[in-house]
Amino acid sequence: MTNLTAKDLDVLSQVMTAEEMACKKARIYSKTLTDAALAQEMERIANAHAQRFNALFTMIGGKS
């Protein structure tokens, strides 16, 4: 793990917040869409956002 500066951590925190919000929104959409194909795609998108969030969390030293 490389040493991260305060600025690096601030940027990572902002990106993680954005990924978390995008994941939550996509999950909500997946539950409210009536088209099954679109709902499934939104669930796939939510999972992709969750994976990116977890990768960033691991990068800053968190346990996943």
WOQUI-V10414 format. One record per residue. N is the residue number from 1. RES is the residue in one small letter. PSI is psi in degrees with one decimal (none if undefined). OMEGA is omega in radians with two decimals (999 if undefined). Layout:
n=N res=RES psi=PSI omega=OMEGA
n=N res=RES psi=PSI omega=OMEGA
This chain:
n=1 res=m psi=129.0 omega=3.10
n=2 res=t psi=156.5 omega=3.10
n=3 res=n psi=129.4 omega=-3.14
n=4 res=l psi=138.7 omega=3.10
n=5 res=t psi=169.8 omega=3.09
n=6 res=a psi=-38.6 omega=3.12
n=7 res=k psi=-42.2 omega=3.10
n=8 res=d psi=-46.5 omega=-3.13
n=9 res=l psi=-36.6 omega=3.11
n=10 res=d psi=-45.2 omega=3.14
n=11 res=v psi=-45.2 omega=3.11
n=12 res=l psi=-39.7 omega=3.11
n=13 res=s psi=-42.6 omega=3.12
n=14 res=q psi=-42.0 omega=3.14
n=15 res=v psi=-40.4 omega=3.11
n=16 res=m psi=-40.2 omega=3.10
n=17 res=t psi=-42.5 omega=3.13
n=18 res=a psi=-42.5 omega=3.12
n=19 res=e psi=-41.6 omega=3.13
n=20 res=e psi=-44.0 omega=3.14
n=21 res=m psi=-42.3 omega=3.13
n=22 res=a psi=-39.6 omega=3.10
n=23 res=c psi=-48.2 omega=-3.13
n=24 res=k psi=-43.7 omega=-3.14
n=25 res=k psi=-43.6 omega=-3.14
n=26 res=a psi=-38.0 omega=3.10
n=27 res=r psi=-40.3 omega=3.10
n=28 res=i psi=-46.7 omega=3.12
n=29 res=y psi=-40.9 omega=-3.10
n=30 res=s psi=-28.4 omega=-3.13
n=31 res=k psi=-19.2 omega=-3.08
n=32 res=t psi=-17.3 omega=3.14
n=33 res=l psi=139.8 omega=3.12
n=34 res=t psi=-20.4 omega=3.07
n=35 res=d psi=116.3 omega=-3.06
n=36 res=a psi=-38.1 omega=-3.13
n=37 res=a psi=-41.9 omega=3.10
n=38 res=l psi=-39.7 omega=3.12
n=39 res=a psi=-41.7 omega=3.12
n=40 res=q psi=-40.1 omega=3.10
n=41 res=e psi=-39.9 omega=3.10
n=42 res=m psi=-37.0 omega=3.09
n=43 res=e psi=-39.6 omega=3.09
n=44 res=r psi=-42.4 omega=3.12
n=45 res=i psi=-42.6 omega=3.11
n=46 res=a psi=-42.9 omega=3.13
n=47 res=n psi=-37.8 omega=3.11
n=48 res=a psi=-42.2 omega=3.09
n=49 res=h psi=-40.4 omega=3.12
n=50 res=a psi=-39.9 omega=3.11
n=51 res=q psi=-42.2 omega=3.11
n=52 res=r psi=-41.6 omega=3.09
n=53 res=f psi=-47.0 omega=-3.12
n=54 res=n psi=-37.7 omega=3.10
n=55 res=a psi=-41.9 omega=3.11
n=56 res=l psi=-40.1 omega=3.13
n=57 res=f psi=-43.4 omega=3.10
n=58 res=t psi=-37.9 omega=-3.13
n=59 res=m psi=-36.3 omega=-3.12
n=60 res=i psi=6.0 omega=3.04
n=61 res=g psi=9.4 omega=3.11
n=62 res=g psi=161.3 omega=3.09
n=63 res=k psi=131.8 omega=3.12
n=64 res=s psi=none omega=999
